[in-house]
Amino acid sequence: MAEEGGKKQLLHLVFGGELKSLKSTEFRDLDGLDIVGIFPDYASALAAWKSKAQASVDNAHMRYYVVHLHRLLDPENGAKAGQN
């Protein structure tokens, strides 16, 4: 599926929350996860991730992640080299 302008849509999810431990990726409160949003490309997802990560820098247990949804939706083509 292509966006306007002929660019292929590569969906990315940005979310975060407070971790139970700095040594794991297990969240303290799943109901309290911050779903930042779904973005049409890696660049816009990265910008959102940076903003949230910088805003939470005072809390060492807070982590934000970028999930490559396009790889989950199309696993055969989504993981090819060169795609973010």
Gaussian input, Z-matrix of N, CA and C with variables (Angstrom, degrees):
# hf/3-21g

backbone

0 1
 N
 C     1     B1
 C     2     B2     1     A1
 N     3     B3     2     A2     1     D1
 C     4     B4     3     A3     2     D2
 C     5     B5     4     A4     3     D3
 N     6     B6     5     A5     4     D4
 C     7     B7     6     A6     5     D5
 C     8     B8     7     A7     6     D6
 N     9     B9     8     A8     7     D7
 C    10    B10     9     A9     8     D8
 C    11    B11    10    A10     9     D9
 N    12    B12    11    A11    10    D10
 C    13    B13    12    A12    11    D11
 C    14    B14    13    A13    12    D12
 N    15    B15    14    A14    13    D13
 C    16    B16    15    A15    14    D14
 C    17    B17    16    A16    15    D15
 N    18    B18    17    A17    16    D16
 C    19    B19    18    A18    17    D17
 C    20    B20    19    A19    18    D18
 N    21    B21    20    A20    19    D19
 C    22    B22    21    A21    20    D20
 C    23    B23    22    A22    21    D21
 N    24    B24    23    A23    22    D22
 C    25    B25    24    A24    23    D23
 C    26    B26    25    A25    24    D24
 N    27    B27    26    A26    25    D25
 C    28    B28    27    A27    26    D26
 C    29    B29    28    A28    27    D27
 N    30    B30    29    A29    28    D28
 C    31    B31    30    A30    29    D29
 C    32    B32    31    A31    30    D30
 N    33    B33    32    A32    31    D31
 C    34    B34    33    A33    32    D32
 C    35    B35    34    A34    33    D33
 N    36    B36    35    A35    34    D34
 C    37    B37    36    A36    35    D35
 C    38    B38    37    A37    36    D36
 N    39    B39    38    A38    37    D37
 C    40    B40    39    A39    38    D38
 C    41    B41    40    A40    39    D39
 N    42    B42    41    A41    40    D40
 C    43    B43    42    A42    41    D41
 C    44    B44    43    A43    42    D42
 N    45    B45    44    A44    43    D43
 C    46    B46    45    A45    44    D44
 C    47    B47    46    A46    45    D45
 N    48    B48    47    A47    46    D46
 C    49    B49    48    A48    47    D47
 C    50    B50    49    A49    48    D48
 N    51    B51    50    A50    49    D49
 C    52    B52    51    A51    50    D50
 C    53    B53    52    A52    51    D51
 N    54    B54    53    A53    52    D52
 C    55    B55    54    A54    53    D53
 C    56    B56    55    A55    54    D54
 N    57    B57    56    A56    55    D55
 C    58    B58    57    A57    56    D56
 C    59    B59    58    A58    57    D57
 N    60    B60    59    A59    58    D58
 C    61    B61    60    A60    59    D59
 C    62    B62    61    A61    60    D60
 N    63    B63    62    A62    61    D61
 C    64    B64    63    A63    62    D62
 C    65    B65    64    A64    63    D63
 N    66    B66    65    A65    64    D64
 C    67    B67    66    A66    65    D65
 C    68    B68    67    A67    66    D66
 N    69    B69    68    A68    67    D67
 C    70    B70    69    A69    68    D68
 C    71    B71    70    A70    69    D69
 N    72    B72    71    A71    70    D70
 C    73    B73    72    A72    71    D71
 C    74    B74    73    A73    72    D72
 N    75    B75    74    A74    73    D73
 C    76    B76    75    A75    74    D74
 C    77    B77    76    A76    75    D75
 N    78    B78    77    A77    76    D76
 C    79    B79    78    A78    77    D77
 C    80    B80    79    A79    78    D78
 N    81    B81    80    A80    79    D79
 C    82    B82    81    A81    80    D80
 C    83    B83    82    A82    81    D81
 N    84    B84    83    A83    82    D82
 C    85    B85    84    A84    83    D83
 C    86    B86    85    A85    84    D84
 N    87    B87    86    A86    85    D85
 C    88    B88    87    A87    86    D86
 C    89    B89    88    A88    87    D87
 N    90    B90    89    A89    88    D88
 C    91    B91    90    A90    89    D89
 C    92    B92    91    A91    90    D90
 N    93    B93    92    A92    91    D91
 C    94    B94    93    A93    92    D92
 C    95    B95    94    A94    93    D93
 N    96    B96    95    A95    94    D94
 C    97    B97    96    A96    95    D95
 C    98    B98    97    A97    96    D96
 N    99    B99    98    A98    97    D97
 C   100   B100    99    A99    98    D98
 C   101   B101   100   A100    99    D99
 N   102   B102   101   A101   100   D100
 C   103   B103   102   A102   101   D101
 C   104   B104   103   A103   102   D102
 N   105   B105   104   A104   103   D103
 C   106   B106   105   A105   104   D104
 C   107   B107   106   A106   105   D105
 N   108   B108   107   A107   106   D106
 C   109   B109   108   A108   107   D107
 C   110   B110   109   A109   108   D108
 N   111   B111   110   A110   109   D109
 C   112   B112   111   A111   110   D110
 C   113   B113   112   A112   111   D111
 N   114   B114   113   A113   112   D112
 C   115   B115   114   A114   113   D113
 C   116   B116   115   A115   114   D114
 N   117   B117   116   A116   115   D115
 C   118   B118   117   A117   116   D116
 C   119   B119   118   A118   117   D117
 N   120   B120   119   A119   118   D118
 C   121   B121   120   A120   119   D119
 C   122   B122   121   A121   120   D120
 N   123   B123   122   A122   121   D121
 C   124   B124   123   A123   122   D122
 C   125   B125   124   A124   123   D123
 N   126   B126   125   A125   124   D124
 C   127   B127   126   A126   125   D125
 C   128   B128   127   A127   126   D126
 N   129   B129   128   A128   127   D127
 C   130   B130   129   A129   128   D128
 C   131   B131   130   A130   129   D129
 N   132   B132   131   A131   130   D130
 C   133   B133   132   A132   131   D131
 C   134   B134   133   A133   132   D132
 N   135   B135   134   A134   133   D133
 C   136   B136   135   A135   134   D134
 C   137   B137   136   A136   135   D135
 N   138   B138   137   A137   136   D136
 C   139   B139   138   A138   137   D137
 C   140   B140   139   A139   138   D138
 N   141   B141   140   A140   139   D139
 C   142   B142   141   A141   140   D140
 C   143   B143   142   A142   141   D141
 N   144   B144   143   A143   142   D142
 C   145   B145   144   A144   143   D143
 C   146   B146   145   A145   144   D144
 N   147   B147   146   A146   145   D145
 C   148   B148   147   A147   146   D146
 C   149   B149   148   A148   147   D147
 N   150   B150   149   A149   148   D148
 C   151   B151   150   A150   149   D149
 C   152   B152   151   A151   150   D150
 N   153   B153   152   A152   151   D151
 C   154   B154   153   A153   152   D152
 C   155   B155   154   A154   153   D153
 N   156   B156   155   A155   154   D154
 C   157   B157   156   A156   155   D155
 C   158   B158   157   A157   156   D156
 N   159   B159   158   A158   157   D157
 C   160   B160   159   A159   158   D158
 C   161   B161   160   A160   159   D159
 N   162   B162   161   A161   160   D160
 C   163   B163   162   A162   161   D161
 C   164   B164   163   A163   162   D162
 N   165   B165   164   A164   163   D163
 C   166   B166   165   A165   164   D164
 C   167   B167   166   A166   165   D165
 N   168   B168   167   A167   166   D166
 C   169   B169   168   A168   167   D167
 C   170   B170   169   A169   168   D168
 N   171   B171   170   A170   169   D169
 C   172   B172   171   A171   170   D170
 C   173   B173   172   A172   171   D171
 N   174   B174   173   A173   172   D172
 C   175   B175   174   A174   173   D173
 C   176   B176   175   A175   174   D174
 N   177   B177   176   A176   175   D175
 C   178   B178   177   A177   176   D176
 C   179   B179   178   A178   177   D177
 N   180   B180   179   A179   178   D178
 C   181   B181   180   A180   179   D179
 C   182   B182   181   A181   180   D180
 N   183   B183   182   A182   181   D181
 C   184   B184   183   A183   182   D182
 C   185   B185   184   A184   183   D183
 N   186   B186   185   A185   184   D184
 C   187   B187   186   A186   185   D185
 C   188   B188   187   A187   186   D186
 N   189   B189   188   A188   187   D187
 C   190   B190   189   A189   188   D188
 C   191   B191   190   A190   189   D189
 N   192   B192   191   A191   190   D190
 C   193   B193   192   A192   191   D191
 C   194   B194   193   A193   192   D192
 N   195   B195   194   A194   193   D193
 C   196   B196   195   A195   194   D194
 C   197   B197   196   A196   195   D195
 N   198   B198   197   A197   196   D196
 C   199   B199   198   A198   197   D197
 C   200   B200   199   A199   198   D198
 N   201   B201   200   A200   199   D199
 C   202   B202   201   A201   200   D200
 C   203   B203   202   A202   201   D201
 N   204   B204   203   A203   202   D202
 C   205   B205   204   A204   203   D203
 C   206   B206   205   A205   204   D204
 N   207   B207   206   A206   205   D205
 C   208   B208   207   A207   206   D206
 C   209   B209   208   A208   207   D207
 N   210   B210   209   A209   208   D208
 C   211   B211   210   A210   209   D209
 C   212   B212   211   A211   210   D210
 N   213   B213   212   A212   211   D211
 C   214   B214   213   A213   212   D212
 C   215   B215   214   A214   213   D213
 N   216   B216   215   A215   214   D214
 C   217   B217   216   A216   215   D215
 C   218   B218   217   A217   216   D216
 N   219   B219   218   A218   217   D217
 C   220   B220   219   A219   218   D218
 C   221   B221   220   A220   219   D219
 N   222   B222   221   A221   220   D220
 C   223   B223   222   A222   221   D221
 C   224   B224   223   A223   222   D222
 N   225   B225   224   A224   223   D223
 C   226   B226   225   A225   224   D224
 C   227   B227   226   A226   225   D225
 N   228   B228   227   A227   226   D226
 C   229   B229   228   A228   227   D227
 C   230   B230   229   A229   228   D228
 N   231   B231   230   A230   229   D229
 C   232   B232   231   A231   230   D230
 C   233   B233   232   A232   231   D231
 N   234   B234   233   A233   232   D232
 C   235   B235   234   A234   233   D233
 C   236   B236   235   A235   234   D234
 N   237   B237   236   A236   235   D235
 C   238   B238   237   A237   236   D236
 C   239   B239   238   A238   237   D237
 N   240   B240   239   A239   238   D238
 C   241   B241   240   A240   239   D239
 C   242   B242   241   A241   240   D240
 N   243   B243   242   A242   241   D241
 C   244   B244   243   A243   242   D242
 C   245   B245   244   A244   243   D243
 N   246   B246   245   A245   244   D244
 C   247   B247   246   A246   245   D245
 C   248   B248   247   A247   246   D246
 N   249   B249   248   A248   247   D247
 C   250   B250   249   A249   248   D248
 C   251   B251   250   A250   249   D249

   B1=1.4533
   B2=1.5238
   B3=1.2956
   B4=1.4569
   B5=1.5223
   B6=1.3212
   B7=1.4556
   B8=1.5182
   B9=1.3241
   B10=1.4594
   B11=1.5197
   B12=1.3171
   B13=1.4526
   B14=1.5135
   B15=1.3449
   B16=1.4493
   B17=1.5142
   B18=1.3161
   B19=1.4579
   B20=1.5337
   B21=1.3416
   B22=1.4546
   B23=1.5295
   B24=1.3155
   B25=1.4621
   B26=1.5295
   B27=1.3239
   B28=1.4602
   B29=1.5315
   B30=1.3192
   B31=1.4671
   B32=1.5249
   B33=1.3374
   B34=1.4655
   B35=1.5243
   B36=1.3190
   B37=1.4618
   B38=1.5206
   B39=1.3207
   B40=1.4648
   B41=1.5257
   B42=1.3272
   B43=1.4661
   B44=1.5141
   B45=1.3292
   B46=1.4583
   B47=1.5089
   B48=1.3123
   B49=1.4501
   B50=1.5094
   B51=1.3060
   B52=1.4542
   B53=1.5201
   B54=1.3344
   B55=1.4573
   B56=1.5259
   B57=1.3339
   B58=1.4651
   B59=1.5208
   B60=1.3297
   B61=1.4573
   B62=1.5194
   B63=1.3189
   B64=1.4559
   B65=1.5267
   B66=1.3205
   B67=1.4668
   B68=1.5238
   B69=1.3314
   B70=1.4622
   B71=1.5285
   B72=1.3073
   B73=1.4615
   B74=1.5224
   B75=1.3148
   B76=1.4663
   B77=1.5282
   B78=1.3418
   B79=1.4580
   B80=1.5220
   B81=1.3399
   B82=1.4651
   B83=1.5155
   B84=1.3217
   B85=1.4664
   B86=1.5279
   B87=1.3226
   B88=1.4622
   B89=1.5265
   B90=1.3261
   B91=1.4686
   B92=1.5243
   B93=1.3154
   B94=1.4593
   B95=1.5168
   B96=1.3402
   B97=1.4640
   B98=1.5289
   B99=1.3004
   B100=1.4619
   B101=1.5261
   B102=1.3359
   B103=1.4564
   B104=1.5286
   B105=1.3160
   B106=1.4656
   B107=1.5238
   B108=1.3337
   B109=1.4561
   B110=1.5109
   B111=1.3245
   B112=1.4572
   B113=1.5176
   B114=1.3240
   B115=1.4525
   B116=1.5282
   B117=1.3328
   B118=1.4695
   B119=1.5225
   B120=1.3374
   B121=1.4639
   B122=1.5268
   B123=1.3266
   B124=1.4628
   B125=1.5333
   B126=1.3170
   B127=1.4660
   B128=1.5247
   B129=1.3183
   B130=1.4684
   B131=1.5217
   B132=1.3333
   B133=1.4672
   B134=1.5253
   B135=1.3137
   B136=1.4648
   B137=1.5293
   B138=1.3202
   B139=1.4668
   B140=1.5278
   B141=1.3368
   B142=1.4680
   B143=1.5237
   B144=1.3316
   B145=1.4741
   B146=1.5326
   B147=1.3334
   B148=1.4709
   B149=1.5196
   B150=1.3140
   B151=1.4550
   B152=1.5277
   B153=1.3287
   B154=1.4683
   B155=1.5261
   B156=1.3238
   B157=1.4718
   B158=1.5272
   B159=1.3166
   B160=1.4655
   B161=1.5221
   B162=1.3311
   B163=1.4681
   B164=1.5212
   B165=1.3397
   B166=1.4704
   B167=1.5287
   B168=1.3114
   B169=1.4653
   B170=1.5423
   B171=1.3080
   B172=1.4669
   B173=1.5272
   B174=1.3267
   B175=1.4651
   B176=1.5185
   B177=1.3316
   B178=1.4690
   B179=1.5246
   B180=1.3200
   B181=1.4647
   B182=1.5296
   B183=1.3211
   B184=1.4665
   B185=1.5231
   B186=1.3321
   B187=1.4624
   B188=1.5253
   B189=1.3045
   B190=1.4545
   B191=1.5179
   B192=1.3327
   B193=1.4597
   B194=1.5175
   B195=1.3334
   B196=1.4621
   B197=1.5225
   B198=1.3309
   B199=1.4676
   B200=1.5255
   B201=1.3111
   B202=1.4680
   B203=1.5308
   B204=1.3308
   B205=1.4680
   B206=1.5226
   B207=1.3125
   B208=1.4614
   B209=1.5240
   B210=1.3235
   B211=1.4695
   B212=1.5281
   B213=1.3139
   B214=1.4613
   B215=1.5251
   B216=1.3299
   B217=1.4575
   B218=1.5279
   B219=1.3171
   B220=1.4673
   B221=1.5223
   B222=1.3372
   B223=1.4595
   B224=1.5289
   B225=1.3178
   B226=1.4680
   B227=1.5184
   B228=1.3153
   B229=1.4568
   B230=1.5267
   B231=1.3165
   B232=1.4646
   B233=1.5052
   B234=1.3133
   B235=1.4498
   B236=1.5345
   B237=1.3152
   B238=1.4607
   B239=1.5103
   B240=1.3087
   B241=1.4706
   B242=1.5202
   B243=1.3161
   B244=1.4521
   B245=1.5126
   B246=1.3413
   B247=1.4533
   B248=1.5081
   B249=1.3235
   B250=1.4680
   B251=1.4743
   A1=108.58
   A2=117.69
   A3=122.15
   A4=110.59
   A5=115.41
   A6=121.26
   A7=108.31
   A8=115.24
   A9=119.11
   A10=107.59
   A11=117.06
   A12=120.93
   A13=111.95
   A14=117.97
   A15=121.87
   A16=115.56
   A17=118.86
   A18=122.54
   A19=109.35
   A20=117.03
   A21=120.94
   A22=110.68
   A23=115.81
   A24=122.08
   A25=109.07
   A26=116.46
   A27=122.47
   A28=107.77
   A29=116.34
   A30=121.67
   A31=112.65
   A32=114.72
   A33=122.82
   A34=108.89
   A35=116.07
   A36=123.33
   A37=109.03
   A38=116.86
   A39=122.17
   A40=107.30
   A41=115.36
   A42=120.63
   A43=109.20
   A44=115.58
   A45=119.48
   A46=111.49
   A47=113.32
   A48=120.46
   A49=110.54
   A50=114.78
   A51=120.89
   A52=110.12
   A53=116.02
   A54=121.59
   A55=111.33
   A56=115.98
   A57=120.69
   A58=110.81
   A59=115.71
   A60=121.70
   A61=108.90
   A62=116.83
   A63=120.45
   A64=111.81
   A65=116.94
   A66=121.59
   A67=113.31
   A68=117.83
   A69=119.85
   A70=110.15
   A71=115.14
   A72=120.50
   A73=110.23
   A74=116.36
   A75=121.40
   A76=108.49
   A77=115.71
   A78=120.83
   A79=111.74
   A80=116.03
   A81=121.72
   A82=112.01
   A83=116.97
   A84=121.87
   A85=109.72
   A86=116.64
   A87=120.06
   A88=112.35
   A89=116.57
   A90=119.84
   A91=111.71
   A92=116.49
   A93=121.21
   A94=114.36
   A95=118.14
   A96=120.20
   A97=110.28
   A98=115.58
   A99=122.32
   A100=107.87
   A101=116.36
   A102=121.70
   A103=106.42
   A104=115.78
   A105=120.72
   A106=110.29
   A107=116.28
   A108=118.86
   A109=113.32
   A110=114.58
   A111=122.85
   A112=106.89
   A113=116.27
   A114=122.32
   A115=110.85
   A116=117.50
   A117=121.23
   A118=114.65
   A119=117.30
   A120=119.72
   A121=109.39
   A122=115.30
   A123=120.76
   A124=111.87
   A125=117.63
   A126=120.67
   A127=111.82
   A128=117.43
   A129=119.16
   A130=111.51
   A131=117.47
   A132=120.63
   A133=110.46
   A134=116.58
   A135=120.94
   A136=110.99
   A137=117.22
   A138=120.64
   A139=111.08
   A140=116.68
   A141=120.78
   A142=110.52
   A143=116.31
   A144=121.18
   A145=110.07
   A146=116.81
   A147=120.88
   A148=111.24
   A149=116.12
   A150=121.08
   A151=110.94
   A152=116.60
   A153=120.78
   A154=111.16
   A155=117.17
   A156=120.73
   A157=110.60
   A158=117.33
   A159=120.66
   A160=111.75
   A161=117.21
   A162=120.61
   A163=112.09
   A164=117.07
   A165=120.52
   A166=112.42
   A167=117.47
   A168=121.96
   A169=112.23
   A170=118.71
   A171=121.38
   A172=112.77
   A173=117.98
   A174=121.78
   A175=108.42
   A176=117.00
   A177=121.75
   A178=112.90
   A179=118.10
   A180=121.18
   A181=113.59
   A182=117.27
   A183=121.06
   A184=109.59
   A185=116.39
   A186=121.42
   A187=110.48
   A188=115.39
   A189=122.68
   A190=108.78
   A191=115.58
   A192=122.25
   A193=110.65
   A194=115.01
   A195=122.61
   A196=106.44
   A197=116.17
   A198=122.18
   A199=107.93
   A200=115.91
   A201=122.16
   A202=108.85
   A203=116.18
   A204=120.24
   A205=112.28
   A206=117.51
   A207=120.12
   A208=111.41
   A209=117.32
   A210=120.68
   A211=111.13
   A212=116.66
   A213=120.84
   A214=111.24
   A215=115.69
   A216=120.70
   A217=112.30
   A218=116.51
   A219=121.56
   A220=108.51
   A221=118.10
   A222=121.14
   A223=114.35
   A224=118.37
   A225=119.80
   A226=111.86
   A227=117.92
   A228=121.60
   A229=114.23
   A230=117.07
   A231=121.04
   A232=115.37
   A233=118.67
   A234=121.02
   A235=112.36
   A236=118.02
   A237=119.91
   A238=110.46
   A239=116.06
   A240=122.26
   A241=110.44
   A242=114.87
   A243=120.41
   A244=114.68
   A245=118.11
   A246=120.31
   A247=109.31
   A248=115.82
   A249=120.04
   A250=108.48
   D1=126.34
   D2=-178.67
   D3=-103.63
   D4=145.40
   D5=174.00
   D6=-81.09
   D7=175.68
   D8=173.48
   D9=-60.75
   D10=140.06
   D11=-178.08
   D12=94.21
   D13=0.41
   D14=176.48
   D15=80.75
   D16=2.08
   D17=-179.37
   D18=-81.33
   D19=132.35
   D20=-179.25
   D21=-70.27
   D22=136.76
   D23=179.87
   D24=-79.59
   D25=120.63
   D26=177.70
   D27=-121.52
   D28=90.87
   D29=-172.86
   D30=-66.52
   D31=139.60
   D32=177.41
   D33=-134.97
   D34=137.98
   D35=176.81
   D36=-104.51
   D37=135.53
   D38=174.69
   D39=-117.72
   D40=125.13
   D41=178.63
   D42=-149.43
   D43=165.93
   D44=178.78
   D45=-164.76
   D46=176.16
   D47=178.90
   D48=178.56
   D49=179.34
   D50=-178.96
   D51=-87.33
   D52=128.70
   D53=-179.40
   D54=-83.61
   D55=150.87
   D56=175.43
   D57=-67.63
   D58=-37.03
   D59=-176.84
   D60=-145.41
   D61=150.23
   D62=177.53
   D63=-69.64
   D64=-13.71
   D65=-178.14
   D66=-97.08
   D67=8.02
   D68=-178.60
   D69=-140.59
   D70=174.93
   D71=174.09
   D72=-115.13
   D73=26.42
   D74=177.71
   D75=-89.28
   D76=128.85
   D77=-176.66
   D78=-86.31
   D79=147.04
   D80=177.81
   D81=-66.82
   D82=-42.57
   D83=-172.47
   D84=-139.62
   D85=100.55
   D86=-179.21
   D87=-63.16
   D88=-32.83
   D89=178.21
   D90=-68.39
   D91=-21.49
   D92=-178.27
   D93=-96.35
   D94=9.66
   D95=179.24
   D96=-60.44
   D97=140.82
   D98=177.90
   D99=-95.02
   D100=104.42
   D101=176.05
   D102=-87.42
   D103=101.32
   D104=-175.93
   D105=-69.94
   D106=-44.55
   D107=177.85
   D108=155.96
   D109=177.23
   D110=176.04
   D111=-112.30
   D112=131.84
   D113=-172.74
   D114=-121.18
   D115=150.13
   D116=-173.62
   D117=-78.39
   D118=-10.53
   D119=-179.45
   D120=-156.46
   D121=165.87
   D122=-176.69
   D123=-65.40
   D124=-38.63
   D125=-176.92
   D126=-60.62
   D127=-44.47
   D128=179.67
   D129=-71.89
   D130=-33.76
   D131=175.59
   D132=-65.53
   D133=-41.69
   D134=179.64
   D135=-63.56
   D136=-39.91
   D137=177.92
   D138=-62.62
   D139=-42.05
   D140=178.18
   D141=-66.46
   D142=-41.84
   D143=178.69
   D144=-60.26
   D145=-47.60
   D146=-179.07
   D147=-59.00
   D148=-43.82
   D149=-179.04
   D150=-60.58
   D151=-47.97
   D152=-179.18
   D153=-68.55
   D154=-40.94
   D155=-179.73
   D156=-63.59
   D157=-42.61
   D158=179.40
   D159=-68.19
   D160=-34.55
   D161=-179.80
   D162=-70.68
   D163=-21.56
   D164=-177.70
   D165=-108.24
   D166=17.97
   D167=-173.88
   D168=-61.30
   D169=-24.87
   D170=-178.84
   D171=-75.64
   D172=-14.30
   D173=179.41
   D174=-108.52
   D175=103.74
   D176=-176.14
   D177=-62.16
   D178=-23.31
   D179=-178.44
   D180=-87.78
   D181=-7.44
   D182=-178.67
   D183=-84.31
   D184=129.37
   D185=179.24
   D186=-135.49
   D187=142.24
   D188=174.78
   D189=-119.15
   D190=147.96
   D191=-175.85
   D192=-133.46
   D193=152.69
   D194=171.55
   D195=-111.47
   D196=123.02
   D197=178.88
   D198=-108.17
   D199=129.10
   D200=-179.78
   D201=-82.88
   D202=84.86
   D203=-177.65
   D204=-61.30
   D205=-33.64
   D206=-178.71
   D207=-61.57
   D208=-28.35
   D209=177.60
   D210=-73.00
   D211=-31.98
   D212=177.45
   D213=-75.38
   D214=-35.21
   D215=-177.86
   D216=-76.90
   D217=-29.02
   D218=-178.90
   D219=-140.64
   D220=72.68
   D221=-173.00
   D222=-62.20
   D223=-28.35
   D224=-179.46
   D225=-69.60
   D226=-36.67
   D227=-177.15
   D228=-104.73
   D229=-20.76
   D230=-173.97
   D231=-72.15
   D232=-23.39
   D233=-175.13
   D234=-100.39
   D235=10.56
   D236=179.50
   D237=-66.52
   D238=151.19
   D239=-178.50
   D240=-58.20
   D241=143.51
   D242=176.10
   D243=91.93
   D244=-9.18
   D245=178.48
   D246=-101.31
   D247=136.92
   D248=178.82
   D249=-88.19

